[in-house]
Amino acid sequence: MATIGEWLDVVVADEATTSAAADLGGVRGTLLLYVPTIDSATVAIYVSTAAAGTYAPLKLTNVDGTEEPILADASVGGYYWRIPFGFQYFKVVCGAAQTNGPRTFKVWGL
């Protein structure tokens, strides 16, 4: 569990696509996510209202009312991503298994 002003490691294990549930220590309005270099894949954020709850993809509603998943093509990695949030619990989900060792994402809830 993290507190405001503290970076948290979220790891996607070797040969896996999804991290364990991460706890930001309270509901946060913004999530900063550092995406490391990963195998060619997309990265998505799945959220839940409880640590042991059901996780679903976080989506944004566009001004025209259509919805899009919070998703990034991250095959190169090495960048920070600022995400409108509003949750405490989340998982990082990669679109492909990470085959060259575990990948550590850094997160900070604001």
C-alpha positions in Angstrom: 0.0 0.0 0.0 1.3 3.5 -0.9 0.7 6.9 0.6 0.4 10.2 -1.3 3.9 11.2 -2.3 5.3 7.7 -2.6 6.2 5.7 -5.7 5.0 2.1 -5.7 6.4 -0.9 -7.7 3.9 -2.9 -9.7 5.4 -6.0 -11.2 4.2 -8.1 -14.2 6.0 -11.4 -13.7 8.0 -13.3 -16.3 5.7 -15.1 -18.7 2.7 -13.2 -17.3 0.4 -10.5 -18.6 -1.2 -9.1 -15.4 0.2 -7.7 -12.2 -1.1 -8.5 -8.8 -3.6 -6.0 -7.4 -2.0 -2.7 -6.3 -3.3 -0.6 -3.4 -2.7 3.2 -3.5 -3.8 3.5 0.1 -6.9 5.5 -0.7 -8.9 6.7 -3.7 -6.7 8.9 -6.0 -7.9 11.3 -8.7 -4.8 10.8 -10.9 -2.5 7.9 -11.5 1.1 8.5 -12.8 2.4 5.3 -14.4 6.0 4.7 -15.6 6.0 2.1 -18.3 9.3 0.2 -18.6 10.6 -1.3 -21.8 8.3 -4.3 -22.4 7.8 -7.0 -25.0 5.8 -5.6 -27.9 2.4 -5.2 -26.4 -0.3 -2.7 -25.2 -0.7 -1.7 -21.6 -4.1 -1.2 -19.9 -5.3 -0.4 -16.4 -7.9 -2.5 -14.8 -9.7 -1.2 -11.6 -11.8 -2.5 -8.8 -13.6 -1.0 -5.8 -12.2 -3.7 -3.5 -8.8 -5.4 -3.4 -10.3 -8.9 -3.9 -13.0 -7.6 -6.2 -13.7 -8.0 -9.9 -11.3 -6.0 -12.0 -12.5 -4.3 -15.2 -10.8 -2.1 -17.8 -10.7 1.6 -17.0 -12.3 3.6 -19.8 -12.7 7.3 -20.7 -15.8 8.9 -22.0 -15.2 11.2 -24.9 -17.1 14.5 -25.4 -19.3 12.8 -28.0 -20.3 10.1 -25.4 -18.3 7.3 -26.9 -16.0 5.3 -24.6 -12.4 4.2 -25.1 -10.3 2.0 -22.9 -7.3 3.6 -21.1 -4.7 1.8 -23.3 -1.3 2.6 -24.7 0.9 1.0 -27.2 4.0 0.5 -25.1 6.4 -1.7 -27.1 9.2 0.8 -26.5 8.4 1.8 -23.0 10.5 4.2 -21.0 7.8 6.9 -20.6 5.4 8.3 -18.0 1.6 8.2 -18.5 -0.8 10.5 -16.6 -4.2 8.9 -16.2 -7.5 10.4 -14.8 -8.3 7.9 -12.1 -10.7 7.8 -9.1 -9.8 4.4 -7.7 -7.7 2.8 -5.0 -7.2 -0.7 -6.4 -5.9 -1.5 -9.9 -3.8 -4.0 -12.0 -1.5 -3.3 -14.9 -2.4 -5.6 -17.8 -0.1 -6.2 -20.8 -1.5 -7.3 -24.1 1.2 -10.0 -24.4 3.2 -12.2 -21.9 6.5 -10.7 -20.8 9.1 -13.2 -21.9 12.4 -11.6 -20.9 12.0 -11.4 -17.1 9.6 -9.5 -14.8 8.7 -5.9 -15.7 8.5 -3.3 -12.9 6.1 -0.5 -13.5 6.3 2.6 -11.2 3.1 4.2 -10.0 2.1 7.3 -8.0 -1.4 8.1 -7.0 -2.3 11.8 -6.6 
